Amino acid sequence: MSYNKAPSITAETINPRVKIFSYAPCGEILKHAERLEQEMEENPGSLPFQEIIYCNLGNPQVLGQPPLTFFREVLSLCDNPTLLNRDETCALFSPYSIRRARRIINKIPNKDTGGYTDSQGIKWLRQVVADGITGRDGFPSNADDIFLTDGASSAINLMMQILIRSHEDGILSPLPEYPLYSASIILNGGTMVPYNLTEDNGWGLEIFEVKRCLEEARSAGLTVRAMVVINPGNPTGQVLSITNQEEIVEFCRKEGLVILADEVYQENIYAENKKFNSFKKVARSLGYDENDLSLVSFNSVSMSYGESGRRGGYMEVTGLAADVKYQMCKVASLTICPNIAGQILISLAMDPPKLGDESFELFDDEKEKIRLSFWKRAKTLEKAFSSMEGVSCNKLEGALYLFPRLHLPSAAIRAAESKGVSPDTFYAHRLLDATGIAVVPGSGFHQESGSIHIRCTILPDEGKIASMIPRLCAFHKAFMNEFRGSQQRMHDLRR
Ligand SMILES: Cc1ncc(COP(=O)(O)O)c(C=O)c1O
């Protein structure tokens, strides 16, 4: 008897959808930066810089953001409940954190953070989240509508699993996009229906453009089921005006679309004239309730609170029928339950210490310091990019990224083409090799074709940002000169 020894599973035979999507924040630039880091370790002094500055990562604590004391105190006490009965604990932890940890641990099955929980999340923590939403919006929220999740990503993917039946189901999604959306739409077998944000209008969302895309998709035979809105935006940093949000609500209601409101940057708002308004609040303020509109909103502790590795998040599901929610619980139960540290953290984020609580001042001070520092870093980077020849930079209103547009000489574009890469990838690679500064090419966010951008996070600390700016500007000048020079030379040769 002969056996076929060739492996039956190869990259050619795996699920083709897996091969189609890409996820730029963890893409080639990150891998190259890691290779360079290893090179620096093995051969110190071999590269023209001393360290890699990871402006490609939306990963606050890896880039130096300190955790909030209140969060960590409660988490450690919940994980070590015997400390709650020790005298020295009162000297080490704030009384408020001790009280909160005691309340939480009493609500966890068997008072231990190591067990499985309800697939939707511990009911009492869901109630805390729901109460937090009620306090934030001034409209009631219900614990049964809350799904605690491992970050917003797993919630978004769960929604795609629920909404997408076949390739003929479309999901309206913004461009430039956070690439989780196209990836999860592709993986779940649906079709992304992109709508463009308008760069010249501060990356605003124009409802006529969304309408145009919806109509085009419908006439191509697609059933469009939902519209994704990211507010504040990644990678584009805009905060939607309330009027704009109202238009979106009216539009989705009229067209029968579920709003998928990605609100993970709700605490990262810097522009003085801008304020976060949840889509739930906007819809309820317009007088629309569950019977008028289906709305799912996502939030997490990753960006607003910097605890991205803890994987704490929730989605609030309103306007979907009870039997749909039953099916959602069934899907959620496939991963048994969200992790408990994440469940606790998102409850703390939605019910932080209030004025008068012992932990309030420190919590507020730590949080505000981080926010102000982000604002300062954003301004410094914005100014640097705007001072560079051929670069225009958006004004950051919220979130954690700048998305400057590059107008590169045509010789640079041709050089990129000759290497088989996009111009932004070419630029980002050259920047990394010359300066150690890692950014994400805009093509990873599916920017409008013909435009060239890079995404640069504001997360490295103020010192690092100050130190990288001269290198960034010098690199850009040399890059432009190099290609303007060759363009000029070719021009001269042709004459
Ligand atoms: C717009 C947006 N949505 C969702 C996520 C995922 O967040 P989480 O870590 O909560 O899964 C991110 C992370 O960068 C994001 O930028």
The ligand as a MOL file (V3000), in Angstrom:
LIG
                    3D

  0  0  0     0  0            999 V3000
M  V30 BEGIN CTAB
M  V30 COUNTS 16 16 0 0 0
M  V30 BEGIN ATOM
M  V30 1 C -11.1030 51.8050 15.2140 0
M  V30 2 C -10.7050 50.6160 16.0190 0
M  V30 3 N -11.6360 49.7110 16.3420 0
M  V30 4 C -11.3330 48.6230 17.0590 0
M  V30 5 C -10.0400 48.3970 17.4920 0
M  V30 6 C -9.7480 47.1550 18.2490 0
M  V30 7 O -9.6920 47.3910 19.6030 0
M  V30 8 P -9.6180 46.2680 20.6930 0
M  V30 9 O -8.2060 46.2580 21.1850 0
M  V30 10 O -10.5730 46.6990 21.7180 0
M  V30 11 O -9.9820 44.9750 20.0730 0
M  V30 12 C -9.0420 49.3280 17.2020 0
M  V30 13 C -7.6590 49.1010 17.6160 0
M  V30 14 O -6.7280 49.7530 17.1920 0
M  V30 15 C -9.3810 50.4650 16.4400 0
M  V30 16 O -8.4710 51.3810 16.1030 0
M  V30 END ATOM
M  V30 BEGIN BOND
M  V30 1 1 1 2
M  V30 2 1 2 3
M  V30 3 2 2 15
M  V30 4 2 3 4
M  V30 5 1 4 5
M  V30 6 1 5 6
M  V30 7 2 5 12
M  V30 8 1 6 7
M  V30 9 1 7 8
M  V30 10 2 8 9
M  V30 11 1 8 10
M  V30 12 1 8 11
M  V30 13 1 12 13
M  V30 14 1 12 15
M  V30 15 2 13 14
M  V30 16 1 15 16
M  V30 END BOND
M  V30 END CTAB
M  END
